[in-house]
Amino acid sequence: MSVYITDSCINCDACIDECPATAIVSADESPLADGEFTYVKPEKCIECVDTTVPKCADVCPTEGCIVWDMPYTAEFNDYYLQGQEDGKYKIREHKKKGLLSPEAQPRPFRESITVADREALMAVQI
């Protein structure tokens, strides 16, 4: 996933139309059982690696709402599977390919963001 929207989200949905990977959905469409705020689908997020900052963070009016999460790569497969079990994520399951886990479908990420910053859920700076 690499970016995560925190509970400080005001559900303005400004980020949804900006996401080039269509990875963001409104609280009403969140796949989480208790989805109360805008949600980033981890299996789709590409961190907008081809831009200066992620487009969602660039338009978000709530400072600190969008934070860095772990890269969606095989190295962090267990992290995301545990997050799915805990209800933090809902990873999509493909009819033929199965669960689109980081091991099955890794996504691009910004190598300049350290694992320590990601573990701390550091806010995406714009």
Salt bridges, closest charged atoms under 4 A:
GLU47 OE2 - ARG118 NH1 2.91
